[in-house]
Amino acid sequence: MAKILWEIVNIMMKYYSEVSKIIKGALGGDRKTVVAYSQALIEKLKIDGDTHAANGLQENLASIKPNTFNTQSAFSRPVPVEKDNRFSLADKTFPELNKSTVYLSDHDQSIIDSFARYIDKKDELQSVGIPINPTLLLHGKPGTGKSKLAANLAAKLNLPLVTARADALISSYLGSTSKNIRALLEYAQAEPCVLFLDEFDSIAKARDDKNEIGELKRVVVSLLQNIDNLGDTILVAATNHVHLLDPAIDRRFHYKIELVEPKKNERSRMFLALLERFPFDKADVQSFVRFSEGMTGAEIEIATYDYLRAVVINEQKLDAAELLRKLLKLRFVWLDYQPENRFKHMSKLKKIDQNQFTGQTLSKLWDISPSYVSKIFKENS
């Protein structure tokens, strides 16, 4: 027995570097590290003539699925809770890449790709003495994809997404909010993840805001100090009101993106993806793209899913006009398609854009002939 144990120790010492890296990667949920050092160990085993062990390890490595590390291990720490009410300070999820797609402009996509490469190269940067600060600030109007982009980034990095709960972070008890922020950020430092601070302005408002009390100003100071101590922890913050943020926040975020309504190209990609499982005419897609101008990605998804849901439930065929109606109803909340209101609303649409809302288009929306549209306008002129 002693001889066998001694042989095991010798093997472990011989391949200590690779084995220790594999174990560290596994405990930290770092799939890339596990795969890289497992491959290195396989090559060493082959060189040393131990093909049986090399082949066995290769088979095990090939069986590892992409989402293998998207589960909580026995070593994973629980998300901290608010001291007084015991509410969880964050929600921990494991986003899937195919369910968190965001259709960005080429410029914004290049920033996200650059941010991902920056994180990927953190070991090389640290080895030459360059400090790491993987922080990303997302801002823009509601529905432009800030939360989904944070989930997409976590999925790409194969890390859990820890989304702070503003309702639990902010406490009515003096000093508790700062303690909650510190507890959450310390958790993120110790647990490989993407920490997402949504509604960031709720805890990072400008300190010169005369409407804020001293306690909230102290919260901002605490927040800034904790961000400075994050090291290589991945932090993504999002706000609908970037103008409310404290000026000192700007220096803490190396990457910033303003998310806006998707442009023509992004809307086209979005509709093609949303409708890919249904038979549709690509010419209709161009109509959807044209008439969804100015809508956010969330609004486009709401209208399209609402329509597709009815198609599936009622076993209907795709009707381009009906989806167009839903898109425009969400875009113009005052719009309705009742016969008694059609002249009023047709006129309003034509005033908005007479080149877009032609007689042909209006006839489709109200399901009447183009000649009848002309008749309605003549009768009411």
LINWODA-V568548 format. One record per residue. RES is the residue in one letter. OMEGA is omega in whole degrees, -180 to 180 (* if undefined). D_FIRST is the distance of its C-alpha to the first C-alpha in Angstrom with 2 decimals. Layout:
res omega d_first
RES OMEGA D_FIRST
RES OMEGA D_FIRST
This chain:
res omega d_first
M -180 0.00
A -180 3.79
K 180 5.37
I 179 5.15
L -180 6.23
W 178 8.55
E 178 9.94
I 179 10.71
V 180 12.41
N 179 14.28
I 180 15.51
M -180 16.63
M -178 18.45
K -178 20.04
Y -174 21.50
Y -176 21.79
S -178 25.55
E -178 25.67
V -178 22.84
S 179 24.39
K 178 27.80
I -180 26.78
I -180 25.35
K 179 28.48
G -180 30.74
A -179 29.23
L -179 29.59
G -180 33.10
G -177 34.15
D -177 34.93
R -177 34.65
K 180 36.09
T -180 33.38
V -179 30.56
V -177 32.24
A -177 33.10
Y 172 29.70
S 178 27.97
Q 178 30.46
A 179 29.76
L 178 26.01
I 180 26.95
E 178 29.19
K 179 26.59
L 178 24.11
K 179 27.03
I -179 27.96
D 176 24.47
G -180 24.70
D -176 22.17
T 180 24.92
H 180 22.78
A -180 21.29
A -180 24.78
N 179 26.57
G 179 24.37
L 179 24.94
Q 178 28.61
E 179 29.03
N -180 27.65
L -179 29.92
A -178 32.89
S -179 32.47
I 180 32.92
K -178 36.43
P -177 38.81
N -177 38.85
T -175 35.10
F 178 35.22
N 176 38.43
T 178 36.76
Q 178 35.88
S 179 32.22
A -177 30.57
F -178 31.03
S -179 34.73
R 176 37.09
P 177 39.98
V -178 43.42
P -179 45.26
V 177 48.16
E -170 51.60
K -172 51.48
D -177 54.62
N 178 54.77
R 175 51.05
F 177 51.96
S -178 49.36
L -179 50.39
A 173 49.39
D -179 48.48
K -179 45.28
T -180 45.58
F -174 43.95
P 175 46.92
E -174 47.01
L -176 48.66
N 179 50.98
K -178 52.26
S -179 53.07
T 176 55.17
V -177 57.88
Y -175 60.72
L 172 61.44
S 179 63.98
D -179 62.81
H -179 63.28
D 178 61.21
Q 179 58.48
S 178 58.28
I 179 57.73
I 178 54.89
D 178 53.30
S 179 53.69
F 179 52.10
A 178 49.07
R 177 48.72
Y 178 49.04
I -178 46.08
D -176 44.10
K -174 44.72
K -180 43.94
D 179 40.98
E 179 43.21
L -180 46.05
Q -179 44.03
S 179 42.59
V 172 46.17
G 179 47.22
I -178 49.15
P -178 48.88
I 176 48.06
N -177 50.24
P -179 49.76
T -177 52.62
L 178 55.00
L 178 58.24
L 177 59.77
H -177 63.33
G -176 66.02
K 179 67.89
P 176 66.14
G -178 64.88
T 171 64.21
G -177 60.44
K -180 58.91
S -180 56.36
K 180 55.56
L 176 55.10
A 178 52.57
A 180 50.63
N 179 50.96
L 178 49.59
A 179 46.54
A 179 45.94
K -179 46.28
L -179 43.79
N -179 41.42
L 174 41.54
P 176 42.60
L 178 46.20
V -175 46.80
T -179 50.52
A 177 52.08
R -176 54.32
A -178 57.54
D 179 58.62
A -179 55.57
L -175 55.45
I -176 59.06
S 177 59.60
S -179 62.86
Y -178 61.31
L 176 62.02
G -175 59.10
S -179 56.82
T 179 57.27
S 178 56.03
K 179 53.00
N 179 52.27
I -180 52.56
R -180 50.25
A -179 47.62
L -179 47.77
L 175 47.65
E 176 44.71
Y -179 42.87
A 178 43.71
Q -175 42.39
A -175 38.97
E -180 38.77
P -176 39.21
C 166 42.46
V 179 46.12
L -176 48.12
F 177 51.52
L 179 54.39
D -177 57.14
E -171 60.65
F -178 59.87
D -179 63.43
S 180 62.85
I -176 60.75
A -179 62.00
K 180 65.78
A -177 67.95
R 178 68.38
D 177 72.11
D -175 72.67
K -179 75.27
N -178 74.40
E -180 70.88
I -176 70.21
G -178 68.46
E -180 65.22
L 176 64.71
K 177 65.47
R 177 62.70
V 180 60.38
V 178 61.15
V 179 60.36
S 180 57.01
L -179 56.29
L 180 57.13
Q -179 54.91
N 176 51.93
I 179 52.48
D -177 52.55
N -176 49.09
L -179 47.48
G -177 46.18
D 176 44.84
T -178 44.99
I -178 47.03
L 175 50.21
V 178 52.90
A -179 56.06
A 178 58.99
T 173 62.53
N -173 65.82
H -176 67.74
V -179 66.63
H -180 69.91
L -174 68.86
L 176 65.75
D -179 65.78
P -179 66.54
A 179 63.45
I -176 61.28
D -178 62.41
R -178 60.72
R -176 57.34
F -177 57.16
H -180 56.76
Y -179 57.35
K 177 60.19
I 169 61.59
E -180 64.68
L -178 64.25
V 178 67.54
E -178 68.82
P 178 67.54
K -174 69.99
K -177 71.28
N -179 68.36
E 179 65.73
R 178 67.71
S 179 67.92
R -178 64.15
M -180 63.71
F 179 66.14
L 179 64.70
A -179 61.21
L -175 62.54
L -171 64.54
E -180 62.21
R -178 61.45
F 176 65.14
P -179 67.94
F 178 70.20
D -178 72.83
K 176 71.87
A 178 75.48
D 179 74.98
V 179 71.99
Q 175 74.33
S 178 76.57
F 180 73.72
V -177 72.84
R -174 76.47
F 176 77.17
S -180 73.95
E 179 74.93
G 179 74.22
M 176 71.77
T 177 68.27
G -180 65.19
A 180 64.62
E 178 68.20
I 179 67.89
E -179 64.73
I -178 66.38
A -177 69.47
T 179 67.65
Y 178 65.05
D 179 67.82
Y -178 69.73
L 177 66.81
R 179 65.82
A 179 69.31
V -178 69.18
V -176 66.01
I -176 67.09
N 179 70.61
E -179 69.64
Q 171 72.12
K 178 72.54
L 178 72.18
D -175 75.43
A -178 75.63
A -179 78.60
E 177 76.76
L 178 73.83
L 178 76.41
R -179 78.12
K 178 74.92
L -178 74.18
L 178 77.69
K 178 77.77
L 179 74.73
R 179 76.22
F -172 79.62
V -179 79.16
W -172 82.92
L 168 83.06
D -173 83.75
Y 178 84.99
Q -178 87.53
P -175 90.84
E -178 92.92
N -168 91.06
R -180 90.57
F -180 93.53
K -176 92.56
H 173 88.95
M -179 89.84
S -179 92.18
K 178 89.57
L 180 87.05
K 177 89.71
K 178 90.52
I -180 86.87
D -177 86.69
Q 178 89.44
N 178 87.78
Q -174 84.63
F 178 86.32
T 177 88.80
G 179 90.76
Q 180 88.28
T -180 85.34
L 179 87.23
S 178 88.16
K -177 84.48
L -179 83.57
W 177 86.37
D 176 86.25
I -178 89.90
S 177 91.74
P 180 92.47
S 179 96.18
Y 175 95.81
V 178 94.09
S 180 97.16
K 180 99.43
I -179 97.68
F 179 98.14
K -178 101.78
E -177 102.54
N -179 101.09
S * 102.42
